[in-house]
Amino acid sequence: MADYEEAKIWINLAERDFSIASHLYDTFVPMPVETICFHCQQSIEKAQKTVLAYYEADIPKTHNIRTLAAKSIRTKY
């Protein structure tokens, strides 16, 4: 059974990080590349955690995108 509420929380966080990155990209000169990349990475991480939450998998406390991707692949849908 899917955990819609937990997934909704994670996707909202992912969207917020992506929105921040987009805003910085569109408006700041000089462009704060490191900060934009940070928020993009955070958005991807939280999007992957959305998938895990949706399928009620354990969400590891990690910022490693490869670890999260591997866990997503191993999660039985």
N, C-alpha and C positions, 0 to 999 in steps of 0.2 A: 504494500500500500504506500502510495506517495505521501510525502510530508510537504504539502503545499505551503503551509505557513512558514516553515523553516527555509524552504527554497525562496519564498518571496522576500524574506529578510535579506538573504545573501544576494539575490539579484538586484535588490534596491541599493545595497552597498556597492556592488559592482558598477551599477549605472552611475552612482554618485562619483566614484573615482574616475570613470571615463569622462564624465561631464567636466570635472575639474581639469583633467588633461586637455580636453578639447578647448576649454576656455583659455587656458594658459597658452596653448598653441595659437589660437586665433587673436589674442590681444596683447601679449607681452613682447616687447622689444627692448633689449635683446631677449631672444627666446630662452627660457630656462629649461634647457634640454634634459638635464638630470632629473629635475622635478617632474617634467612631463613623462619621462620614461618610468619613473617611480610609480606614478599614478596609473599608467598603462599596465605595469606589472601587477599592481594591486587589483586592478579591474579584472585581469585575466585570472588571477588567483581566486578571487571571489566568485567569478563565473564558474570556475571548476568546482568550487565548494557548493555552488547552487545545485549542480548535477548530483553531487554526492548527497546533499540534503534531500533532494527530491526523491531519490531512491533509498532514503533512510540508511545510507552507509555511514560508517564512522568517519568523521571529518578529522584528519590528523592536524595537530597544531604545528603547521609548517608553512613556510613561505616559498617552498621549493616547488615550482611549477611542474617539473618533471615527476616529482613524487606524487603530486596530485593527479597528474595525467595518467600515470601508471595505475593509481588506485581507481580512477574512473573507468579505465579499461577493464580492470579485474572485477568491478562491481557487476553483480548479476541483475540485469534489468528484468 
